[in-house]
Amino acid sequence: MSLPPAWLDRAEVDFPDPSTALREPNGLLAIGGRLTPQTLIQAYRRGIFPWYEDPQPVLWWSPDPRAVIITGQLHLSRSLRKTLRSGRFQVTFDRQFEQVIDNCARLRKHREGTWITPELRAAYLELHEMGFAHSIEVTHRGRLQGGLYGLALGKVFFGESMFSLQANASKVGLFALDAYLRHHGYQLIDCQVESEHLRSMGAIAMPREQFLKMLERYAGDGNPQRRWQRPEEVAELGLLL
């Protein structure tokens, strides 16, 4: 049953049941509150994420269905396989988190507006220092050409944004992420909202009820990981073809 969006107190955030989110716009659940690391962790574990633009108040969403990639089920196109075999790009984790989030914000603002506001950026930088938020960097000749970042809770990775300055750069990052997560027993990559691009990479539309059950099972109280694998360990895992 859909209910009007709840207005959240900035002092103490108490999210409503995601099942009460609006059908139109799909998933709008609550308005207001603060973007603290603790609030974001609470939200993601309940299948809720912030998505808004300045000067709007914070808007919290839990759409139905939810776009997700089951780890190990990423689709590799012929062109992506060719790129991976070429060795054109190098992949690292958690080496340039701030640069990745800033590139995501800059490119999206130029094209369509961005939800990566200064407040959200500051919260994610703190989450990175705490060991919850992680970045994947894709470089060519030492220069950052693509990447993505998100939040790791339990055995679920909540993808936030990605960018690409060269063809297939962000896809290489997503491939490396999927391989790393699969190796470490992660079950799911949350992609939030469906798109043709995500579907081409293997994303499926999961009913919200099923998604929330998976979060209950897999996104529990996992310990934060201060830093993901070093570059030499990435190579040892055979992340790139």
C-alpha angles and dihedrals in degrees: 000000000000118000131185111277113275119241109230126216114238091218098054124011118212111175120211122234108289090226088071093062118125121267090214116064083026112245104359103152112159145002130216132007126120133290099233121150090246092052092049093050090049091048097049093047087057094047095257128126137178120248121166144113132235127295091027120097114251110289118204122206141192107174126196117248105030123214110233140161116217105223112257093025099088113137116232116203121211091253092051092050089051091050092049092050092048093066089221094140133049122210129212134170127223095354101112106018095148093048092050095052091045092051090049090052095044097049095044093047090053093050108032113345126275137248090201094103123174089260093052092044091053092050092051093048088054091047088052091053089049091054099249102099120061139183134210114208125200115196137181119200089347096307124114109247104163146348149145140224139200148140127289115207120169105315097335128092115206107206114213109176144336137198138194132198094176130039113278094002095121091042090056087053092050091049091052091047092051092049092048093048093047091051091052097046100257114157108198147024111208111215094176103209129034122248136166090247093054093046089053088056094052104271116152132200107248120191110249093238091057092044092053091050089053090051091052089054102039111020097065131128099317118167114254114250110223093204135006124222123320116243094258090053090051089058091048090055089058093236093157125054 
